[in-house]
Amino acid sequence: MTTQEQQTRKIEIDFMYIDLEICTRCRGTDENLDAALQAVQGVLESTGAEVTVRKTLVDSETKALE
């Protein structure tokens, strides 16, 4: 293995949502994201991938523009 192959592969996921209590699309997406990550967890671990999920509540126009 080369040094590059030995490095941890990083996967960053930004999940921005409006409301996980009321918004059924947001809630469904959150559940699907969790299920998808669980389904591929073994593959990610065996390939040395590290997943970071950032969940951000977009509760203002300012946050939406960011």
MOTA-V147556 format. One record per pair of residues at least 6 apart in sequence whose C-alpha atoms are under 6 Angstrom apart, sorted by sequence separation. I is the first residue (numbers start at 1). GAP is how many residues later the second one is. D is the distance in Angstrom with one decimal. If there is no record, write none. Layout:
i/gap/d
I/GAP/D
I/GAP/D
//
This chain:
i/gap/d
20/6/5.7
58/6/5.9
20/7/5.0
17/9/5.7
10/39/5.7
12/39/5.9
16/39/5.8
18/39/5.8
8/40/5.4
9/40/4.4
10/40/4.9
11/40/4.7
12/40/4.9
13/40/4.8
14/40/4.9
15/40/4.8
16/40/4.7
17/40/5.2
18/40/5.2
8/41/5.7
9/41/5.9
10/41/6.0
16/41/6.0
17/41/5.7
//
